[in-house]
Amino acid sequence: MSDRKLAAIMPRRVLSCWFFGLLLLAACSNEPTKNKAQLEVRPQAAVRKPKPVEPARSYRMPDNQNSLHLLDADTRIQSGDSQAAQRALDKINPTELPPEQFSKFKLIEAQIALSIGDAEQALKKLEGARPAVLVDADQINYYQSLAFVHALLGDVVPSVRARLKLGRLLLAPEQQKQNIIAILDALSILPLEKLSSSASVADELSGWMALAKILKQRELPGFDTAGQIQQWRRTFPGHPANADYLQAYLSAPQVAPQPVPEMPAQGLTPTPGATVAVLLPSSGPYATAAKAIKDGLLVAHRLAASAAPQLPLKFYDSEKADVASLYQQALADGAKQVIGPLVKEQIQSLAQTSELTVPVLALNHVENLSKANLYQFGLSPIDDAEQLVLKARRDGYQNAVLLTPDSTQGTRIRHYLMSAWQAGGGAVIGMESYDPKQHDFAAIMKSLLGASVSVNGQKQALALFVSATPELARELAPQLKYQQSNALGVYAMPNIYSGRQNPVRDTELGKVQFCDIPWLFADAYSGPLSQQAVQHTWQGLSDSQVKLVALGIDAYNLMGQLGQLANAPYAGATGRLSLSGENRVARKLVCAEFKAGVPVSSGFVE
């Protein structure tokens, strides 16, 4: 098996502190603000005054417009805005840059390429940089990016070599630990014969490969893991893994690898001219959501194509033409399957005006719409509400109150929650809606929680169902603490969590439970399409778009499962997927609770 086919190179547990989709430095540096300060421009003194202390600068260059634009690009890329970073770089003539700034320029170019998943282009940019002239923080950034690029390209050993250099730069023990974990996880996918062929490489790498070989065999019957590791310690006494990190790695719970998604069903073997048509808007109000879905489709397609030939994806801009005409054009172009459209009105229009001669997997849900060959799949709040209600029922609650925003979407969510709760025999004893622009929930909470039921003088347990964005939930949580007791359980719709961990800001959300897509939890969905493995795909997206990458991943893989989905559920990134009425793809979700500001999963609700 060649390294290039090892698309599963992405480790199960990558550096948790990587800030951008490239697994970059900013959040990992011992001095988070050092890099920015070093690029600041020295103010020009207009009059003779006591000379202020100047911020350090990384490139020892006279102040000029290039340094300002480079600082702007660096700031933009670290904040996740790759387009703005590129615009800043476009103002720079790289031929005018000295070696230090030129290498920084190339590093930022590589980060931008990685943010859109172009590993080949990122590697070319990194090859143009000289890491030795970069400041320490940027050297760490460089080797993290290089390791990630080689991982994306399936080149295991070059990725590990980059991590070896990275390890010599890291100072914090937790960073060193995470780097060791990443090295061992990467090497673990190599076959034993490759792990044995270490004679021609450096001693340190030989030690890593010998250790990975031991760990790869530790589950074999009769294999003396402890004895082998003891022998390994004697052979490599000064090795970086000869510390508490190895014991921590051995003690960590093993995560079962996610199976590679099944290939499309028989009958869809690629033939000349055949395609999978994708109807998504590339302009207009839904373009950003469509871009996230497209990214998920592409990363799933690339993985599948690395194992077997696939029908090519052909994209059509559903914003530019009538959807029925696009469908007919796709058929004329050889489409054997269609993914999309995304907008509800277009789904309804397509169903009403066209005979669907090839399967269509629409990426939204229109209620009370059913048509042969039309399947509807989206992140529907129907599933979110049903799973949240099921969780609360399993926790033993009988009575509930609802708190939802005063909006059209809030009204829909309130209807779904109430219907699901009452269908299970529960009683809704109170409802309130709130203005999303307000900040004081005290009066609403007092009115809502005052509706508690008492039996024989004993206050009955109460479930509070709430729909709120992360920002509103953080404001609500402290006010809720004054009302919260063991008799009150708080259950939030998944919009409470963007998909990006923010433990500092989410600390207040302790004991709030929610149910969301498995893709967000490493112990529920791992492997080459896990959230950690495809960080380069989603890190540049806004919080509201992150989960749509998982929708794109599942949309691609479901096209090969539609014939079996009614009888055999599919373990997807967005849930355990099955086919319900109206050919709608229903989702079972993973539930979680915030602990120290980090969501910790409790598993699927059965």
C-alpha positions in Angstrom: 0.0 0.0 0.0 1.6 3.3 -1.1 1.8 6.3 1.1 -0.3 8.3 -1.3 -3.2 6.0 -0.7 -2.9 6.5 3.1 -5.6 9.2 3.1 -6.3 8.2 6.7 -2.9 9.7 7.6 -4.7 12.3 9.7 -4.1 11.4 13.4 -7.1 10.7 15.6 -6.0 13.3 18.1 -4.2 16.3 16.5 -2.9 19.3 18.4 -5.9 20.6 20.2 -4.5 24.1 20.3 -4.0 24.7 16.6 -5.7 27.9 15.8 -6.4 27.8 12.1 -7.5 25.0 9.7 -3.8 24.5 8.9 -3.2 23.5 12.6 -1.2 26.6 13.0 0.8 28.3 15.6 -1.1 31.2 17.0 -2.9 29.5 19.9 0.1 27.2 20.7 2.9 29.7 21.1 4.3 30.3 24.6 4.0 34.0 23.8 0.7 34.4 21.9 1.2 38.0 21.1 4.9 37.9 20.4 4.7 37.4 16.6 2.3 40.3 16.1 4.5 42.6 18.2 7.6 41.7 16.3 6.0 42.9 13.0 4.9 46.2 14.4 6.3 49.4 12.7 8.4 51.7 14.7 6.7 55.2 15.1 8.6 58.1 13.5 9.8 60.7 16.0 8.6 64.1 15.0 10.3 66.0 17.8 13.1 65.2 20.3 11.4 63.4 23.2 12.3 60.7 25.6 12.6 57.6 23.4 9.8 55.2 24.1 10.4 51.5 24.4 9.9 50.0 20.9 8.2 46.7 20.3 10.4 43.9 19.1 10.4 43.3 15.3 11.0 40.0 13.8 12.7 40.9 10.6 15.0 43.8 11.5 13.7 45.8 8.6 13.2 49.5 8.1 9.6 50.6 8.3 7.8 50.5 4.9 4.5 49.6 3.4 5.5 46.0 2.8 6.0 45.4 6.5 2.6 46.9 7.2 0.9 44.7 4.6 2.7 41.7 5.9 1.5 42.5 9.4 -2.0 42.9 8.1 -1.9 39.5 6.3 -0.5 37.8 9.3 -3.2 39.2 11.5 -6.0 38.2 9.0 -4.8 34.7 8.5 -4.6 34.1 12.3 -8.2 35.4 12.7 -9.4 32.9 10.0 -10.0 35.4 7.2 -7.9 33.9 4.4 -9.4 36.1 1.7 -8.5 39.3 3.5 -5.0 37.9 4.1 -4.6 37.3 0.4 -5.7 40.8 -0.4 -3.0 42.1 1.9 -0.4 39.9 0.3 -1.5 41.1 -3.1 -0.2 44.6 -2.2 3.3 43.3 -1.6 6.0 42.8 -4.2 7.8 39.8 -2.9 10.9 40.5 -4.9 11.5 43.6 -2.7 11.5 41.6 0.5 14.6 40.6 2.4 15.0 36.9 3.3 13.3 37.1 6.7 10.1 38.8 5.3 10.1 36.7 2.1 10.0 33.5 4.2 7.2 34.9 6.2 5.4 35.9 3.0 5.7 32.3 1.7 4.5 30.9 5.0 1.3 33.0 4.9 0.8 32.0 1.3 1.0 28.3 2.4 -1.5 29.0 5.2 -3.9 30.5 2.7 -3.5 27.5 0.3 -4.2 25.1 3.2 -7.3 27.0 4.2 -8.9 26.0 0.9 -7.5 22.4 1.0 -4.8 22.9 -1.7 -2.0 20.8 -0.1 0.1 20.7 -3.3 0.2 24.5 -3.7 0.8 24.9 0.1 3.9 22.6 -0.2 5.3 24.6 -3.1 4.9 27.8 -1.0 6.6 26.2 2.0 9.5 25.0 -0.2 10.1 28.7 -1.0 10.6 29.6 2.7 13.7 29.3 4.8 12.6 28.3 8.3 16.1 29.1 9.8 15.6 32.8 9.2 12.1 32.9 10.9 11.6 33.8 14.5 10.9 30.8 16.8 7.1 31.3 16.8 7.0 31.2 13.0 9.4 28.3 12.9 6.8 26.3 14.9 4.1 27.6 12.6 6.2 26.5 9.6 6.9 22.9 10.8 3.2 22.4 11.9 2.1 23.5 8.5 4.7 21.3 6.8 3.6 18.3 8.9 0.0 18.9 8.0 0.7 19.3 4.3 2.5 16.0 4.1 -0.3 14.4 6.1 -2.9 15.6 3.6 -0.8 14.3 0.7 -0.5 10.9 2.4 3.3 11.1 3.0 3.7 9.7 6.4 7.4 9.8 7.0 8.0 13.3 5.7 5.1 14.5 8.0 6.8 12.8 10.9 10.2 14.3 10.1 8.6 17.8 10.2 7.1 16.9 13.6 10.6 15.8 14.9 11.9 19.3 14.1 8.8 20.8 15.6 9.4 18.9 18.8 12.7 20.5 19.3 11.1 24.0 19.3 8.1 23.3 21.6 8.7 24.3 25.2 5.3 23.7 27.0 4.9 20.1 28.2 1.4 19.8 26.9 2.5 20.9 23.4 5.2 18.3 23.5 2.8 15.7 24.6 0.4 16.5 21.8 3.2 16.4 19.2 4.2 12.9 20.5 0.7 11.7 20.2 0.5 13.0 16.6 3.7 11.3 15.7 2.6 7.9 17.1 -0.8 8.2 15.6 0.6 9.0 12.2 3.1 6.1 12.2 0.4 3.7 13.5 -1.1 3.5 10.0 2.1 2.3 8.3 2.3 -1.5 7.7 4.7 -3.4 9.9 7.2 -4.0 7.1 7.6 -0.2 6.7 8.1 0.3 10.4 10.9 -2.3 10.3 12.8 -0.6 7.5 14.5 2.1 9.7 18.1 1.3 9.2 18.8 4.2 6.8 17.1 7.0 8.8 18.2 9.1 11.7 18.4 7.5 15.2 15.5 9.5 16.5 13.2 8.5 13.7 14.4 4.9 14.1 13.3 5.1 17.7 9.8 6.4 16.7 9.3 3.7 14.1 10.5 0.9 16.5 8.1 2.2 19.1 5.2 2.5 16.7 5.9 -1.1 15.6 5.5 -2.2 19.2 2.3 -0.3 19.8 0.9 -1.6 16.5 1.2 -5.2 17.9 0.2 -4.6 21.5 -3.3 -6.1 20.9 -2.0 -9.3 19.5 -2.5 -12.4 21.6 0.7 -13.3 23.6 2.5 -10.1 22.6 4.7 -8.9 25.6 4.1 -5.1 25.2 5.6 -4.2 28.6 8.8 -6.3 27.9 9.1 -4.9 24.4 8.8 -1.3 25.6 11.3 -2.0 28.4 13.8 -3.2 25.8 13.0 -0.2 23.6 13.8 2.1 26.4 17.2 0.5 26.8 17.9 0.7 23.1 16.8 4.4 22.9 17.7 5.8 26.3 17.6 9.5 25.3 14.5 9.4 23.1 11.9 12.1 23.5 9.2 9.6 24.1 11.1 8.2 27.1 9.0 10.3 29.5 5.6 10.5 31.1 4.2 11.2 27.6 4.5 7.6 26.5 2.7 6.4 29.6 -0.1 8.9 29.0 -0.4 7.7 25.4 -0.6 4.1 26.6 -3.2 5.0 29.2 -5.4 6.9 26.8 -8.7 5.2 25.8 -8.5 3.8 22.3 -10.8 5.3 19.7 -12.2 2.8 17.2 -11.3 4.0 13.7 -14.2 5.1 11.6 -14.6 2.7 8.6 -13.9 4.2 5.2 -17.2 5.2 3.7 -18.7 2.6 1.4 -18.3 3.3 -2.3 -21.3 4.1 -4.5 -23.6 1.2 -5.2 -23.1 -1.1 -8.1 -24.4 0.3 -11.4 -22.6 3.6 -10.7 -19.2 2.5 -11.8 -17.7 5.4 -13.7 -18.4 5.4 -17.4 -17.2 8.0 -20.0 -19.2 11.2 -19.6 -21.1 10.1 -16.5 -21.2 12.6 -13.6 -22.8 13.4 -10.3 -24.5 16.8 -10.7 -24.4 19.2 -7.8 -27.0 22.0 -7.8 -25.8 24.7 -5.4 -25.8 28.5 -5.4 -22.4 30.1 -5.9 -23.8 33.6 -5.5 -26.7 35.2 -3.6 -27.7 34.9 0.1 -27.1 31.1 0.3 -23.6 31.1 -1.3 -21.6 30.9 1.9 -23.7 28.0 3.2 -23.3 26.3 -0.2 -19.5 26.8 -0.1 -19.3 24.9 3.2 -21.4 22.0 1.8 -19.2 22.0 -1.3 -16.1 21.7 0.7 -17.5 18.7 2.5 -18.5 17.1 -0.8 -15.0 17.6 -2.2 -13.1 16.2 0.7 -15.4 13.1 0.8 -15.0 12.7 -3.0 -11.2 12.9 -2.7 -11.1 10.3 0.0 -13.3 7.9 -2.0 -11.3 8.5 -5.2 -8.1 7.5 -3.4 -9.5 4.0 -3.0 -11.5 3.4 -6.2 -12.6 5.3 -9.3 -15.5 7.7 -8.7 -18.0 9.6 -10.8 -16.7 13.1 -11.2 -18.7 16.0 -9.5 -20.0 18.6 -11.8 -21.3 21.8 -10.2 -24.2 24.0 -11.4 -25.0 27.4 -10.0 -28.6 27.1 -8.9 -28.8 30.9 -8.4 -28.2 31.6 -12.1 -30.9 29.5 -13.8 -34.3 27.9 -13.2 -33.8 24.7 -11.2 -35.9 22.5 -13.5 -33.8 23.7 -16.5 -30.6 22.9 -14.6 -31.8 19.4 -13.8 -32.5 18.8 -17.5 -29.1 20.3 -18.4 -27.4 18.0 -15.9 -29.2 14.9 -17.4 -28.0 16.0 -20.9 -24.4 16.3 -19.4 -24.6 12.7 -18.3 -25.7 13.0 -14.6 -26.5 9.7 -13.0 -27.2 11.3 -9.6 -28.1 14.8 -8.4 -27.1 16.4 -5.1 -29.1 19.5 -4.3 -30.8 21.9 -4.6 -30.4 23.6 -1.2 -33.2 26.2 -1.1 -36.6 25.0 -0.1 -38.4 26.8 -2.8 -36.2 25.2 -5.5 -36.8 21.8 -4.0 -40.5 22.3 -4.2 -40.3 23.7 -7.7 -38.2 20.8 -8.9 -40.7 18.3 -7.5 -43.6 20.0 -9.0 -42.2 20.6 -12.5 -39.9 17.7 -13.3 -40.1 14.0 -13.6 -37.1 12.8 -11.7 -35.5 10.0 -13.8 -32.3 9.9 -11.7 -32.1 10.1 -7.9 -32.1 13.6 -6.4 -30.7 14.1 -2.9 -32.1 17.6 -1.9 -30.1 19.3 0.9 -33.1 20.6 2.9 -36.5 19.5 3.9 -39.9 20.7 2.7 -42.7 19.3 4.9 -45.5 17.3 3.3 -43.6 16.9 0.0 -43.1 13.5 -1.5 -42.0 12.4 -4.9 -40.5 9.3 -6.5 -36.7 9.6 -6.7 -36.6 12.6 -4.4 -34.7 12.2 -1.1 -34.5 15.1 1.4 -31.5 15.5 3.7 -30.5 18.4 5.9 -29.7 19.5 9.4 -33.4 19.6 10.2 -34.5 21.0 13.6 -37.1 18.3 13.6 -34.4 15.7 14.3 -32.7 18.1 16.8 -35.9 18.6 18.8 -36.9 14.9 18.8 -33.5 13.8 20.0 -33.3 16.5 22.7 -36.8 15.5 23.9 -35.8 11.9 23.9 -32.7 12.7 26.0 -34.8 14.6 28.6 -37.4 11.7 28.7 -34.6 9.2 29.3 -33.4 11.4 32.2 -36.8 11.0 33.8 -38.5 14.3 33.3 -42.3 14.6 32.8 -42.9 18.3 32.9 -41.3 20.9 30.6 -41.1 24.6 29.9 -39.9 26.1 26.6 -37.8 29.2 25.9 -37.4 30.2 22.2 -36.6 33.3 20.3 -39.4 35.6 19.1 -38.9 34.8 15.4 -40.2 32.6 12.6 -37.5 30.0 13.2 -38.2 30.2 17.0 -41.8 29.5 16.4 -41.0 26.5 14.3 -38.6 25.1 16.9 -41.2 25.7 19.7 -43.7 23.7 17.6 -41.3 20.8 17.1 -40.3 20.7 20.8 -43.9 20.8 22.0 -45.1 18.2 19.5 -42.2 15.8 20.4 -42.6 16.3 24.1 -46.4 15.8 24.1 -46.2 12.8 21.8 -44.1 11.1 24.5 -46.7 11.7 27.1 -45.0 14.8 28.7 -46.7 18.0 29.8 -45.7 21.5 28.6 -46.6 23.7 31.5 -45.1 27.0 30.3 -43.7 28.8 27.3 -41.9 32.1 26.8 -40.4 33.8 23.8 -37.6 36.4 24.0 -36.2 39.2 21.9 -32.8 38.0 20.7 -31.6 41.6 21.1 -32.2 41.8 24.8 -29.7 40.9 27.5 -31.8 40.6 30.7 -33.7 37.3 31.0 -34.5 37.6 34.7 -38.2 38.5 34.4 -38.8 35.9 31.7 -37.0 33.2 33.7 -38.9 34.1 36.9 -42.2 33.8 35.0 -41.2 30.6 33.2 -39.9 28.7 36.2 -42.6 29.9 38.5 -44.9 27.4 36.7 -43.3 24.4 38.5 -45.7 21.6 39.4 -46.0 20.4 43.0 -47.4 17.1 44.1 -48.1 16.5 47.8 -46.1 19.6 48.6 -43.1 18.4 46.7 -41.8 20.4 43.7 -41.6 18.2 40.7 -38.5 18.0 38.4 -38.7 20.3 35.5 -37.0 20.3 32.1 -36.2 23.6 30.5 -35.9 23.5 26.7 -34.1 26.5 25.3 -33.0 27.6 21.8 -30.2 30.2 21.8 -27.0 31.1 20.0 -23.8 30.7 21.9 -23.6 34.4 22.6 -27.2 34.5 24.0 -26.7 31.3 26.0 -23.6 32.8 27.7 -25.7 35.7 28.8 -28.6 33.5 29.9 -26.6 31.0 31.8 -25.5 33.2 34.7 -29.1 34.4 35.2 -30.3 30.9 35.1 -27.9 29.9 37.9 -30.0 31.7 40.4 -33.0 29.5 39.4 -31.2 26.3 38.8 -31.4 23.3 41.2 -31.3 19.6 41.1 -34.9 19.6 40.1 -34.2 21.6 36.9 -32.6 20.2 33.9 -31.5 22.5 31.1 -31.6 21.1 27.5 -30.5 23.3 24.6 -31.0 23.0 20.9 -27.7 22.4 19.0 -27.4 26.1 17.9 -25.9 26.6 21.4 -22.6 25.1 20.1 -20.9 26.4 16.9 -18.7 23.4 16.6 -15.6 25.3 17.8 -14.4 24.7 21.3 -14.2 27.9 23.4 -13.7 26.8 27.0 -12.9 30.3 28.3 -16.2 31.8 27.2 -18.3 28.6 27.6 -17.4 27.9 31.2 -20.7 29.4 32.3 -22.6 26.7 30.3 -21.8 24.0 32.8 -24.7 21.4 33.2 -26.4 22.5 30.0 -27.0 19.5 27.8 -27.6 19.4 24.1 -27.7 16.9 21.2 -25.7 17.5 18.0 -24.0 15.8 15.1 -21.4 13.0 15.8 -18.8 14.7 13.7 -18.2 17.2 16.5 -17.0 14.5 18.9 -13.9 12.5 18.4 -15.2 9.5 20.3 -18.4 9.4 18.1 -16.9 10.0 14.6 -13.2 9.5 13.9 -11.1 8.6 10.9 -10.0 10.5 7.8 -13.2 12.5 7.5 -13.5 13.4 11.2 -13.7 17.1 12.2 -10.1 17.0 13.4 -8.8 15.3 10.3 -10.4 17.9 7.9 -9.7 21.1 10.0 -8.1 22.7 6.9 -11.6 22.5 5.3 -13.7 24.2 8.0 -11.4 26.5 10.1 -11.7 29.4 7.7 -15.5 29.3 7.8 -17.8 31.3 10.0 -19.3 29.6 13.1 -22.7 29.2 11.4 -21.2 27.2 8.5 -18.9 24.7 10.3 -21.5 21.9 10.6 -22.4 22.2 7.0 -19.1 20.6 6.0 -20.4 17.4 7.7 -23.6 17.7 5.7 -21.5 17.8 2.5 -19.5 14.8 3.6 -22.6 12.7 4.3 -24.4 14.0 1.2 -21.6 12.5 -1.0 -21.5 9.2 0.9 -25.3 8.8 1.0 -25.6 8.7 -2.8 -24.2 5.2 -2.6 -26.5 4.2 0.3 -30.0 5.4 -0.8 -31.0 1.9 -2.0 -30.2 0.4 1.4 -31.0 3.2 3.7 -34.6 2.2 4.4 -33.4 -1.1 5.9 -29.8 -0.4 7.0 -29.0 2.8 8.8 -25.8 4.6 7.8 -23.3 5.8 10.5 -22.7 9.3 9.1 -21.0 12.5 10.2 -24.3 14.2 10.8 -25.9 11.2 12.7 -27.1 7.7 12.4 -29.0 8.1 9.2 -32.2 6.3 8.2 -35.0 6.9 5.8 -38.3 8.0 7.2 -41.6 9.1 5.6 -41.5 11.3 2.5 -38.1 9.9 1.8 -36.6 12.2 4.4 -33.3 11.2 5.9 -33.7 11.2 9.7 -30.8 11.6 12.1 -30.0 10.2 15.5 -27.6 12.5 17.4 -25.0 12.4 20.0 -25.8 14.2 23.3 -23.3 16.1 25.3 -22.9 18.3 28.4 -20.5 21.3 28.9 -17.8 20.5 31.5 -15.3 23.2 32.2 -16.5 24.9 29.0 -15.9 21.9 26.8 -18.7 19.7 25.4 -18.2 16.1 26.6 -20.3 13.5 24.8 -22.5 11.0 26.6 -23.3 9.0 23.4 -26.3 8.4 21.3 -29.8 8.4 22.9 -31.2 4.9 22.5 
